Amino acid sequence: MRSVSVVISALFLAACPTPPDTGSDAAQPAVDAGGPQYEPLSADESAGLAAALPTATQKTTRAIPESLLSSDDVALENDSFFEILDATGVLLGYGRDVFTPIECTSGACQAIRFVLVFDGAVEFVAVFHPASDSHDWKKYWQGEYLTFDDADRARLREILLHPPADLIAVTSIDDLVTSATSTAPTQIEYQDDVVRGAAFTTYIVLQYMLDSQQTIRQVIA
């Protein structure tokens, strides 16, 4: 997903909020000297994983080598992923917590946060927004900026489960809309490939899913 980095300029990054604290809201257990540090899932993580990985109770964080990161992800601290385990320590899957701006076509910087979830084979299974975080997913619909509803969230997950070939082939995010303005309508050929009113968000999350899948597989290989 290295092509996404060209979307985010230095000025764009400077205008965006500081990446939120991703620490667990629960007390940290003692560290086993010489071994990984296991920590309980936060309330947001437990809620987000309940459907996809219902027995998940803990995690351990793994760093992503800088050589596998874009300069934007280094700046935004999207530099790790976590292993997801059950109470007995059995690996269930992986997650990546991402904070990123979205294209500032109108000069108004927006940002979103989402957690991508993969199973033990690093196949995508879910995506969720941490409920306590303010950077929720938005769409522009009938003249208003609205938060994604349940149908929008389900549609985004379906797109990530079965990525449309036409959307994967897009090389510039501006190609998704008819003009470079904040209210530009989605090109007709992509309307069925995105969450309506949220073409940019759909594209960014999809690109992060594909990139994260590849990156996690490289790190654990």
N, C-alpha and C positions, 0 to 999 in steps of 0.2 A: 504494500500500500504506500510505497514511497512517493507515488505521484500526488498523494493528498497533501504532502508537505508544501507544495508550491502554492496551495490555496491560502496558507496562513503566513502572512508577512510579519516582519518584526514589529511594525506599527500595530498590526492586528493583535498580536500577542500582548503588547504593552497595554492595550485598552481593555483586556479581558481580566476577570477576577482572578485572584490568587487561587491555585488549585486547593480544593477543600481538604481538610484533614481526613485521612482514610483510616485512622486508628480505630481499633475495636473499642466499644463502649463497655466492655467487660474487663475484669481484672486479668492480668497476664499471669499464666502459670509459671512455675520455676522452669528454667532452661536446663535441659539435660546436657551437661558438658560434653562437647564434641559431637553432639547430634543436632538435628533441626529444632527450631523453636516452634512449638505448637501453641496455638492460641484459640480460644473459643470464638465462634462466629459472632459478629455483632447482631443486634436485633434486626437491622436492615438486611443483612446477609441471610440470616435464618428465614426471614419472611420471603425474600427473593428466591431462595433455593427450595422452598417448601414443596413446590410442585415438581420440579425437575429432579432434585436429589433430596428426597424427604428425610433420609437418615443422616444427613450431613450435620455435624456438630462442631467441627474444628477445622483449622487450616494451618498451613505453614507457608510463609512467603519466600519466593525465589526471585533473585535479581535477573534481569535481562541484560546480557552484555551490551555495552554501548555500541558495538559494531553492528548490532541488529536493530538499532533504534534510529529514527530520524532525529534531526536536530530539534524539531518541534517537540517530540516526545521527551527528549532529555530536558528541555526547558519546562515542560508541563508536568514532569515527574511521572510520566506514564512508563516507568522503567522497571516494572515487576509484574509478576503474576502469582497466583497462589494455588497450592494443591488443596483440594477439598477432601476431608476424611470423615469417617464415621467415628463413633465413640471408642471403637476398638483399634483405631488407627488404620483401617482399610481405606485405600485410596479409592475415591468415588469419581473424581474428575478434577477440573481445573477452572479457575476464574481469572478474569482480568478486569480491574477497575480502571475506567478511562474517563479523563476529564479533557474536553477539547472545545475550542471555539468552532463556530459554524460560519460559513462564508458571510462576510460583511458587505453585501452588495449595496446596502443603503447607507453604510457608514455607522450603523448601529450594531455594535458587537454583541453577539449572543454566545452562550456556551451551554454545553450539555454534559451530563455525567451519566454513565451507564456501566453496568457490569455484564460482561459476556461470560457465559457458562458453557463448558465443554465436558463431555463424558470422559471416561478413562482412556478411550481411544482418540481423544482430542477431536471428536465430532461435535459440532455445535448442537446445543440442546435448549438454551434459553438466553434471554437478555432481560435485564430489569433495571429500573431506576431506583436508587436508594431513597426510601420514602422521606427520610429526615433531611435530605439534601435539597437545596433550592433550585438547582439547575435542571429542571424537568424538561421533558421533550415538548416542543411546541409545533403547531402547524398554523399556517395562514389560511383561513377559510371564511369566505363570504365577508371579507373586509375586517376580520378580527383575528388576533393572535390567540389561539386556544391551546390549552394543555391536551395532550393525547388522551383520548378516552380508551375504554377497555378494547373496543373494536380496533382502534389504531394500534394499540400495543400488540394485539393478536396478529394483526396484519404485518407488522414489522417482524415479528418472530417467524411468520410463515415465509417472508421474503428471505430471511437469513437461513432458514432451513432449506429452501429451494431457490438459490440466487438466480435471478433472471439473467440469461446470457447477454442480453442487450445492455443491462445495467452494469455488468462486470466489464464489458468492453468500453464503457465510457472512460475517456482519458482526461477530460476537463469537466469539472463540476458545472461550469457555465453552459455546457452543452445540454444540460437538462431543462433549461428554461428558455423562453422566447426572447428575453432581453435581460441585461444585467441590472435589474432593480429588485428591491426587496419584495415587491408584489408580483413579479413576473410569473405568468402561468407556466406550468410544466408542459414541455413539448408533448404533443399528442402521442408520439410513439413510445413515450416512457410513462404515461399516466397509469397504465396497468401494472407497472413494475415498481411503483413506490407507494408510500402512504400518501394519500391525496392531501395536498397542501403542505407536504413536508418532504419534498424531493431531496433537498440538500441534506437534511438529517438522515433520511434513509440511506443515501449514498455514503455518507461519512461512516455511519454505523456498520454498513456492509463491508466497506473497505477495512475497517478496524477488525471486523470478525475474521476476514480472510487473512489479514496480516498476522493477527494474534494466533490463529490456528497454525500458521507456518512457523512463527517464532517459537511457540511453545514446543512444537515437535522438534525443532532444532536444538533447543536447550535440553530437553530430556533425553535426546537420542544418545 
